[in-house]
């Protein structure tokens, strides 16, 4: 049973996936059963089936995904207007046997509403400087970077802000987040007794 959902958001090239990997590694060092999933994975799978596209390529950071990004966003918005929790359910359902599920790509208030309504949840925003984003390959794309999928959580009150600045040590911030996850899920008591 999921004891805590860690719902992560952040702008493109902020380092969401990098921070997700570190969180997962640190939780697993504590013997916490942890899974990583993405809302966009279920969206991309359905989009690929319907449009007969290469799902694996849509998961990549390459030009193939960028070629279809705007169309995928529009299609996803249309589906969400009929069922705002569809992609969230599809993302988490395969992982309900884990103690912690990290959702690495929340983009809308409805994503957070779904998780906070259904699971103990810690919301995290990954932030970095504009300079770091550019160094990581960010280039502004009109209709994407100024659209709902990138901007609708800009004013959200996150539980934690994780500053992912290139070259800076994240261990203190990660440690604080891990402590909150363990506290929310009561895993601090369970895992202290096991070890």
ChimeraX attribute file (.defattr): number of C-alpha atoms within 10 A of each C-alpha:
attribute: neighborCount
match mode: 1-to-1
recipient: residues
	/A:1	10
	/A:2	20
	/A:3	19
	/A:4	26
	/A:5	27
	/A:6	23
	/A:7	25
	/A:8	26
	/A:9	26
	/A:10	24
	/A:11	21
	/A:12	18
	/A:13	21
	/A:14	25
	/A:15	22
	/A:16	22
	/A:17	18
	/A:18	13
	/A:19	19
	/A:20	20
	/A:21	13
	/A:22	14
	/A:23	21
	/A:24	19
	/A:25	14
	/A:26	17
	/A:27	18
	/A:28	14
	/A:29	10
	/A:30	16
	/A:31	13
	/A:32	19
	/A:33	15
	/A:34	21
	/A:35	20
	/A:36	20
	/A:37	21
	/A:38	21
	/A:39	21
	/A:40	23
	/A:41	18
	/A:42	18
	/A:43	20
	/A:44	25
	/A:45	16
	/A:46	17
	/A:47	21
	/A:48	17
	/A:49	11
	/A:50	9
	/A:51	8
	/A:52	9
	/A:53	16
	/A:54	15
	/A:55	16
	/A:56	13
	/A:57	14
	/A:58	23
	/A:59	14
	/A:60	11
	/A:61	9
	/A:62	10
	/A:63	11
	/A:64	15
	/A:65	18
	/A:66	14
	/A:67	11
	/A:68	13
	/A:69	16
	/A:70	16
	/A:71	12
	/A:72	20
	/A:73	20
	/A:74	12
	/A:75	13
	/A:76	19
	/A:77	15
	/A:78	12
	/A:79	15
	/A:80	14
	/A:81	9
	/A:82	9
	/A:83	10
	/A:84	18
	/A:85	19
	/A:86	16
	/A:87	21
	/A:88	22
	/A:89	15
	/A:90	17
	/A:91	20
	/A:92	21
	/A:93	11
	/A:94	11
	/A:95	18
	/A:96	13
	/A:97	14
	/A:98	17
	/A:99	17
	/A:100	28
	/A:101	24
	/A:102	23
	/A:103	26
	/A:104	23
	/A:105	21
	/A:106	25
	/A:107	22
	/A:108	18
	/A:109	13
	/A:110	16
	/A:111	21
	/A:112	23
	/A:113	13
	/A:114	16
	/A:115	23
	/A:116	16
	/A:117	9
	/A:118	10
	/A:119	15
	/A:120	16
	/A:121	25
	/A:122	22
	/A:123	20
	/A:124	21
	/A:125	23
	/A:126	22
	/A:127	21
	/A:128	18
	/A:129	14
	/A:130	12
	/A:131	11
	/A:132	17
	/A:133	19
	/A:134	13
	/A:135	12
	/A:136	14
	/A:137	10
	/A:138	16
	/A:139	12
	/A:140	11
	/A:141	11
	/A:142	9
	/A:143	13
	/A:144	15
	/A:145	15
	/A:146	12
	/A:147	13
	/A:148	15
	/A:149	18
	/A:150	18
	/A:151	15
	/A:152	14
	/A:153	21
	/A:154	16
	/A:155	8
	/A:156	12
	/A:157	11
	/A:158	16
	/A:159	13
	/A:160	16
	/A:161	17
	/A:162	19
	/A:163	18
	/A:164	20
	/A:165	17
	/A:166	16
	/A:167	6
	/A:168	8
	/A:169	11
	/A:170	15
	/A:171	12
	/A:172	9
	/A:173	15
	/A:174	16
	/A:175	14
	/A:176	11
	/A:177	20
	/A:178	18
	/A:179	14
	/A:180	17
	/A:181	22
	/A:182	20
	/A:183	13
	/A:184	16
	/A:185	20
	/A:186	13
	/A:187	20
	/A:188	17
	/A:189	11
	/A:190	12
	/A:191	13
	/A:192	9
	/A:193	8
	/A:194	8
	/A:195	7
